[in-house]
Amino acid sequence: MSTATSARTGAAERSTPTPAARLASLDAFRGGVMLLMASGGLGLAEVARHYPESPVLQWLGRNSDHAAWSGCTLWDLIQPAFMFMVGVALPWSVASRQARGQSFRSMFAHALWRGVLLVLLAVFLASAWSRETNWVFTNVLAQIGLGYPLLFLLAFTRSRTTWLVALGILLVYWLAFALYPLPTTDFDWSSVGVPADWPHLTGLAAHWEKNTNFAAAFDVWFLNLFPRSSPFVFNSGGYQTLNFIPSLATMTFGLLAGRLLRSEASLPRKLITLVLVGCAGIALGLAIDGAGLCPLVKRIWTPSWTLYSAGWVTLFLASFVAVVDGAGLKRWAYPLIVAGMNPLALYVLWQLSSSFIRKQTQIHFGQEIFATLGEAWTPLLERASVLLVLWLIVWWMHRRKIYLRL
């Protein structure tokens, strides 16, 4: 056996203790995030427009939609939470496969295959209502798929190495943006979909401006390599393929949290560590943003955003661990656990069947069923009905032990 193979095997043994039962808190947390996503924000952003004088609805509305560019809302934290949990779950997955006698080679082959399938599934979902294949890779499944094989390899490294790789990714990605030239003073912003009244970033932060950054330039080259009816010029939301690089750091932070939760440390020690690290991530992200070094922008997954969002997600995870595993309050979390054990099925159903569910509800219960509370509340009733039906489907699957896996 070669030295490299011996080191790799040794690292695997150190990072993968005896397989344990599923972590109920992780399933509950994942389920909560999935249900929040499938709720479509309950249409609260639309409802809030009818009640400009209500501070409560205005706050709910803001947090039920993405920030236009810099900044953060609750809705912005859904994707980093989902990707973070991919990393958290990986130590359990590796330990389970090793317990079944799978070799590193077969596990890595599966990781590669899973990554490819996730990317192809993302392209399929993005193309569901298009007239042609929509070759885009900003969907959360594509972002996970592009980074997953590398994340798998990191599962076989020491924790110090894992930390250094994650932080190194963010530093290199920061440099790529910071060194990319800014647009000229006479640049036509409308040519990249930026409106005239756009609140432009200034100073060093301008290197992370919408559709004029390093990742946007990459997509103009990369996405035009695929067959398209018209050339790709810009993404209207500013999302970029290369987001998978810093979001790999998000998944890596989740991997580190998963290792901690699988360790022999006491539950109080685990919770204290998660809280301290979470607060540090939030503080560091805010400090980098406040110093003007790098803005908090979810749509291009800036390094400051990566640290800030991972900090919040770590605190959310700690809360679920404390309540579900620590206090043993699992019964209340049952609806969340049901959704959390079948996240891929719920995601695909939400992507493909939401409009169908709304239409069928109107057919069978009347065209005005969603206007029962008045026009202003129609979006809430529409999305609540979709959420209920989707949960009932995954509940039915859960009762019959049907789980969609890749």
C-alpha positions as CSV (number, residue, x, y, z in Angstrom):
1,M,0.0,0.0,0.0
2,S,1.4,3.4,-0.9
3,T,2.1,6.1,1.6
4,A,-0.7,8.3,0.2
5,T,-3.2,5.5,0.4
6,S,-2.2,4.7,4.0
7,A,-2.6,8.4,5.0
8,R,-6.0,8.5,3.3
9,T,-7.2,5.4,5.0
10,G,-5.9,6.6,8.3
11,A,-7.7,9.9,7.9
12,A,-10.9,8.1,7.0
13,E,-10.6,5.9,10.1
14,R,-10.1,9.0,12.4
15,S,-13.0,10.9,10.9
16,T,-15.5,8.1,10.8
17,P,-16.4,6.5,14.1
18,T,-18.9,3.7,14.4
19,P,-22.1,4.4,12.6
20,A,-24.8,6.0,14.7
21,A,-28.6,6.4,14.3
22,R,-30.0,9.3,12.3
23,L,-29.7,12.7,14.0
24,A,-33.4,13.7,14.6
25,S,-32.4,17.3,15.0
26,L,-30.8,17.4,11.6
27,D,-33.9,15.9,9.9
28,A,-36.0,18.4,11.7
29,F,-33.8,21.3,10.7
30,R,-33.7,20.2,7.1
31,G,-37.4,19.7,7.1
32,G,-38.0,23.1,8.5
33,V,-35.9,24.7,5.8
34,M,-37.5,22.6,3.0
35,L,-41.0,23.5,4.2
36,L,-40.0,27.2,4.4
37,M,-38.8,27.0,0.8
38,A,-41.9,25.1,-0.4
39,S,-44.2,27.7,1.3
40,G,-43.1,30.3,-1.2
41,G,-42.9,32.6,1.7
42,L,-46.7,32.2,2.0
43,G,-46.9,35.1,-0.4
44,L,-46.3,37.5,2.4
45,A,-44.2,39.8,0.3
46,E,-47.2,40.3,-1.9
47,V,-49.6,40.6,1.0
48,A,-47.5,43.2,2.6
49,R,-47.9,45.5,-0.4
50,H,-51.6,45.9,0.4
51,Y,-50.7,47.0,4.0
52,P,-47.9,49.6,3.9
53,E,-48.9,50.9,7.3
54,S,-48.4,47.5,9.1
55,P,-44.8,47.2,10.5
56,V,-45.4,43.5,11.2
57,L,-46.5,42.7,7.6
58,Q,-43.7,44.9,6.2
59,W,-41.1,43.0,8.2
60,L,-42.6,39.6,7.2
61,G,-42.7,40.7,3.6
62,R,-39.1,41.8,3.6
63,N,-38.0,38.5,5.1
64,S,-40.1,36.4,2.7
65,D,-38.1,37.6,-0.3
66,H,-34.5,37.9,-1.4
67,A,-32.5,41.1,-0.9
68,A,-32.2,43.0,-4.1
69,W,-28.4,42.7,-3.9
70,S,-26.4,43.5,-0.8
71,G,-27.8,42.6,2.6
72,C,-29.6,39.6,4.1
73,T,-33.1,38.4,4.8
74,L,-34.5,35.2,6.3
75,W,-35.3,34.0,2.8
76,D,-31.7,34.5,1.7
77,L,-30.7,31.9,4.4
78,I,-32.6,29.0,2.9
79,Q,-30.1,28.0,0.3
80,P,-27.0,28.2,2.6
81,A,-28.9,26.3,5.3
82,F,-29.7,23.5,2.7
83,M,-26.1,23.4,1.5
84,F,-24.6,23.5,5.0
85,M,-26.7,20.5,5.9
86,V,-25.3,18.5,3.0
87,G,-22.0,18.9,4.8
88,V,-23.4,18.1,8.2
89,A,-24.9,14.8,6.9
90,L,-21.7,13.6,5.1
91,P,-19.9,12.1,8.1
92,W,-23.0,9.9,8.8
93,S,-23.1,8.9,5.1
94,V,-19.5,8.0,5.0
95,A,-19.6,6.0,8.2
96,S,-22.7,4.1,7.0
97,R,-21.0,3.2,3.7
98,Q,-17.8,2.1,5.4
99,A,-19.8,0.0,7.8
100,R,-21.3,-1.8,4.8
101,G,-17.7,-2.5,3.6
102,Q,-17.5,-0.1,0.7
103,S,-14.1,1.0,-0.4
104,F,-12.9,4.5,-0.8
105,R,-12.8,4.0,-4.6
106,S,-16.5,2.9,-4.8
107,M,-17.6,5.7,-2.4
108,F,-15.8,8.3,-4.5
109,A,-17.3,6.9,-7.7
110,H,-20.7,7.3,-6.1
111,A,-19.9,10.9,-5.1
112,L,-18.9,11.7,-8.7
113,W,-22.1,10.0,-10.0
114,R,-24.2,11.8,-7.5
115,G,-22.7,15.1,-8.5
116,V,-23.4,14.5,-12.2
117,L,-27.0,13.4,-11.5
118,L,-27.7,16.5,-9.3
119,V,-26.4,18.8,-12.0
120,L,-28.5,17.1,-14.7
121,L,-31.6,17.1,-12.5
122,A,-31.1,20.8,-11.9
123,V,-30.9,21.5,-15.7
124,F,-34.0,19.4,-16.2
125,L,-36.0,21.3,-13.6
126,A,-34.7,24.7,-14.9
127,S,-35.9,23.6,-18.4
128,A,-39.3,22.2,-17.3
129,W,-41.3,25.2,-18.7
130,S,-38.8,26.2,-21.5
131,R,-38.9,25.5,-25.2
132,E,-35.3,24.3,-25.1
133,T,-32.8,22.9,-22.7
134,N,-32.0,25.7,-20.3
135,W,-28.3,25.2,-19.6
136,V,-27.9,27.1,-16.3
137,F,-26.2,25.9,-13.1
138,T,-27.3,28.3,-10.4
139,N,-30.1,26.0,-9.1
140,V,-29.2,24.8,-5.6
141,L,-29.1,21.2,-6.8
142,A,-26.5,22.1,-9.5
143,Q,-24.5,24.1,-7.0
144,I,-24.4,21.1,-4.7
145,G,-23.6,18.7,-7.5
146,L,-20.7,20.8,-8.8
147,G,-19.0,20.9,-5.4
148,Y,-20.0,17.5,-3.9
149,P,-17.1,15.4,-5.1
150,L,-14.6,17.9,-3.7
151,L,-16.6,18.0,-0.4
152,F,-16.4,14.2,-0.3
153,L,-12.7,14.3,-0.5
154,L,-12.5,16.8,2.3
155,A,-14.4,14.3,4.5
156,F,-11.1,12.4,4.5
157,T,-8.9,15.2,5.7
158,R,-8.0,16.3,9.2
159,S,-10.1,19.1,10.7
160,R,-7.3,21.6,10.6
161,T,-6.8,20.9,6.9
162,T,-10.5,21.2,6.3
163,W,-10.6,24.6,7.9
164,L,-7.6,25.8,5.9
165,V,-9.1,24.6,2.6
166,A,-12.4,26.3,3.3
167,L,-10.8,29.6,4.3
168,G,-8.3,29.3,1.4
169,I,-11.2,28.9,-1.0
170,L,-12.7,32.1,0.2
171,L,-9.4,34.0,0.1
172,V,-8.7,33.0,-3.5
173,Y,-12.2,33.7,-4.6
174,W,-12.0,37.2,-3.0
175,L,-8.8,37.9,-4.9
176,A,-10.3,36.8,-8.2
177,F,-13.1,39.4,-7.8
178,A,-10.9,42.1,-6.2
179,L,-8.4,41.9,-9.1
180,Y,-11.0,41.9,-11.8
181,P,-11.1,45.3,-13.6
182,L,-14.1,47.6,-12.9
183,P,-16.3,48.8,-15.8
184,T,-15.4,52.2,-17.4
185,T,-17.0,55.4,-16.3
186,D,-19.1,55.5,-19.5
187,F,-20.2,51.9,-19.2
188,D,-23.8,51.2,-20.3
189,W,-25.3,49.5,-17.3
190,S,-28.6,48.7,-19.1
191,S,-26.6,46.3,-21.3
192,V,-26.2,44.0,-18.3
193,G,-29.7,44.4,-16.9
194,V,-28.9,47.0,-14.3
195,P,-31.5,49.8,-14.0
196,A,-30.7,53.5,-14.0
197,D,-31.8,53.9,-10.3
198,W,-29.7,51.0,-9.1
199,P,-27.8,51.8,-5.8
200,H,-24.3,51.0,-7.0
201,L,-21.6,49.7,-4.7
202,T,-18.6,52.0,-4.3
203,G,-14.9,51.6,-3.5
204,L,-13.4,48.2,-3.3
205,A,-17.0,46.7,-3.0
206,A,-17.7,47.8,-6.6
207,H,-15.8,44.7,-7.7
208,W,-18.8,42.7,-6.5
209,E,-21.4,44.7,-8.5
210,K,-24.2,43.0,-10.3
211,N,-23.3,41.4,-13.7
212,T,-20.0,43.2,-14.1
213,N,-17.9,41.0,-11.8
214,F,-15.4,38.2,-12.3
215,A,-18.1,35.4,-12.1
216,A,-20.4,37.2,-14.5
217,A,-17.6,37.4,-17.1
218,F,-17.0,33.7,-16.7
219,D,-20.6,32.9,-17.4
220,V,-20.6,35.0,-20.6
221,W,-17.9,32.7,-21.8
222,F,-19.0,29.4,-20.2
223,L,-22.7,29.4,-20.8
224,N,-22.3,30.3,-24.5
225,L,-20.5,27.0,-25.0
226,F,-23.8,25.3,-24.7
227,P,-26.5,25.3,-27.5
228,R,-28.8,28.3,-27.1
229,S,-31.4,30.0,-29.2
230,S,-29.8,33.4,-28.4
231,P,-26.4,34.3,-26.8
232,F,-26.2,34.5,-23.0
233,V,-25.5,38.1,-22.0
234,F,-26.4,38.3,-18.3
235,N,-28.5,36.7,-15.6
236,S,-31.4,38.9,-14.6
237,G,-31.0,38.1,-10.9
238,G,-27.2,38.4,-11.0
239,Y,-26.7,34.7,-10.0
240,Q,-23.6,33.0,-11.3
241,T,-22.3,29.5,-12.0
242,L,-19.1,30.0,-10.0
243,N,-21.2,30.4,-6.9
244,F,-20.5,26.8,-6.3
245,I,-16.9,27.6,-5.3
246,P,-17.6,29.7,-2.2
247,S,-20.7,27.6,-1.5
248,L,-18.3,24.6,-1.3
249,A,-16.9,26.4,1.7
250,T,-20.5,26.6,3.1
251,M,-20.8,22.9,2.8
252,T,-17.3,22.4,4.2
253,F,-18.3,24.4,7.3
254,G,-21.3,22.0,7.6
255,L,-18.9,19.1,7.3
256,L,-17.0,20.4,10.3
257,A,-20.2,20.8,12.3
258,G,-21.2,17.3,11.4
259,R,-17.8,16.0,12.7
260,L,-18.4,17.8,15.9
261,L,-21.9,16.4,16.4
262,R,-20.6,12.8,15.7
263,S,-17.7,13.3,18.2
264,E,-17.6,11.9,21.7
265,A,-17.8,15.4,23.2
266,S,-20.7,16.1,25.6
267,L,-23.8,17.7,24.3
268,P,-23.3,21.0,26.3
269,R,-19.8,21.2,24.8
270,K,-21.0,20.7,21.3
271,L,-23.7,23.3,21.7
272,I,-21.3,25.9,23.2
273,T,-18.9,25.3,20.3
274,L,-21.6,25.7,17.7
275,V,-22.8,28.9,19.3
276,L,-19.3,30.4,19.6
277,V,-18.4,29.5,16.0
278,G,-21.7,30.7,14.7
279,C,-21.4,34.1,16.5
280,A,-17.8,34.4,15.2
281,G,-19.0,33.7,11.6
282,I,-21.6,36.4,11.9
283,A,-19.2,38.9,13.4
284,L,-16.5,38.2,10.9
285,G,-18.8,38.5,7.9
286,L,-20.2,41.8,9.2
287,A,-16.7,43.2,9.9
288,I,-15.5,42.4,6.4
289,D,-18.6,44.0,5.0
290,G,-18.4,47.0,7.3
291,A,-14.7,47.6,6.4
292,G,-15.6,47.9,2.8
293,L,-13.5,44.8,1.9
294,C,-16.3,42.7,0.5
295,P,-20.1,43.2,0.6
296,L,-22.7,40.7,1.9
297,V,-24.2,39.5,-1.4
298,K,-26.1,36.2,-1.4
299,R,-26.7,36.2,-5.2
300,I,-22.9,35.9,-5.9
301,W,-22.1,34.2,-2.6
302,T,-19.4,36.6,-1.6
303,P,-16.8,35.4,1.0
304,S,-18.3,37.8,3.6
305,W,-21.7,36.4,2.9
306,T,-20.4,32.8,3.2
307,L,-19.1,33.5,6.7
308,Y,-22.1,35.5,7.8
309,S,-24.7,33.1,6.5
310,A,-22.8,30.0,7.8
311,G,-22.8,31.7,11.2
312,W,-26.5,32.1,11.3
313,V,-27.1,28.6,10.0
314,T,-24.8,27.2,12.7
315,L,-26.9,29.0,15.3
316,F,-30.1,27.6,13.8
317,L,-28.6,24.1,13.9
318,A,-27.5,24.5,17.5
319,S,-31.1,25.5,18.4
320,F,-32.5,22.4,16.8
321,V,-29.9,20.1,18.4
322,A,-30.7,21.7,21.8
323,V,-34.5,21.3,21.5
324,V,-34.8,18.0,19.6
325,D,-31.8,16.0,20.9
326,G,-31.1,17.8,24.1
327,A,-34.5,18.4,25.5
328,G,-35.9,15.3,23.7
329,L,-38.9,17.3,22.2
330,K,-39.3,15.2,19.1
331,R,-43.0,14.9,18.9
332,W,-43.6,18.6,18.0
333,A,-40.9,18.2,15.3
334,Y,-42.6,15.2,13.6
335,P,-44.0,17.3,10.7
336,L,-40.5,18.7,10.1
337,I,-38.8,15.3,10.3
338,V,-41.2,13.9,7.8
339,A,-40.2,16.6,5.3
340,G,-36.5,16.4,6.3
341,M,-36.2,12.7,5.5
342,N,-37.4,13.2,1.9
343,P,-35.9,16.6,0.9
344,L,-35.2,15.7,-2.7
345,A,-38.7,14.4,-3.3
346,L,-40.2,17.5,-1.7
347,Y,-38.0,19.8,-3.8
348,V,-38.8,18.2,-7.1
349,L,-42.5,18.1,-6.3
350,W,-42.4,21.8,-5.4
351,Q,-40.6,22.7,-8.6
352,L,-42.9,20.7,-10.9
353,S,-46.3,20.5,-9.4
354,S,-47.0,23.8,-7.5
355,S,-49.1,25.4,-10.3
356,F,-50.8,22.0,-10.9
357,I,-51.9,21.8,-7.3
358,R,-53.2,25.4,-7.3
359,K,-55.2,24.7,-10.5
360,Q,-56.7,21.4,-9.2
361,T,-57.7,23.1,-6.0
362,Q,-59.6,25.7,-7.9
363,I,-61.2,23.0,-10.1
364,H,-62.5,21.0,-7.2
365,F,-63.2,23.7,-4.6
366,G,-64.2,26.6,-6.8
367,Q,-62.3,29.3,-8.7
368,E,-62.7,31.8,-5.8
369,I,-61.4,29.4,-3.1
370,F,-58.2,31.5,-2.7
371,A,-60.1,34.8,-2.5
372,T,-62.0,33.7,0.6
373,L,-60.2,36.2,2.9
374,G,-60.1,38.9,0.2
375,E,-57.9,39.7,-2.7
376,A,-55.0,40.9,-0.6
377,W,-54.7,37.5,1.1
378,T,-55.1,35.4,-2.0
379,P,-51.3,34.7,-2.4
380,L,-51.2,33.4,1.2
381,L,-54.0,30.9,0.7
382,E,-52.6,29.7,-2.6
383,R,-49.2,28.9,-1.2
384,A,-50.6,27.5,2.0
385,S,-52.7,25.0,0.0
386,V,-49.7,24.0,-2.1
387,L,-47.6,23.5,1.1
388,L,-50.3,21.3,2.7
389,V,-50.6,19.1,-0.3
390,L,-46.9,18.7,-0.7
391,W,-46.5,17.8,3.0
392,L,-49.3,15.2,2.7
393,I,-47.5,13.6,-0.2
394,V,-44.2,13.3,1.6
395,W,-46.1,12.1,4.7
396,W,-47.7,9.4,2.6
397,M,-44.2,8.4,1.3
398,H,-42.8,8.5,4.8
399,R,-45.5,6.1,6.1
400,R,-44.6,3.7,3.3
401,K,-40.9,4.2,3.7
402,I,-40.5,5.6,0.2
403,Y,-37.5,8.0,0.0
404,L,-36.0,9.5,-3.1
405,R,-32.2,9.2,-2.9
406,L,-29.3,9.8,-5.3
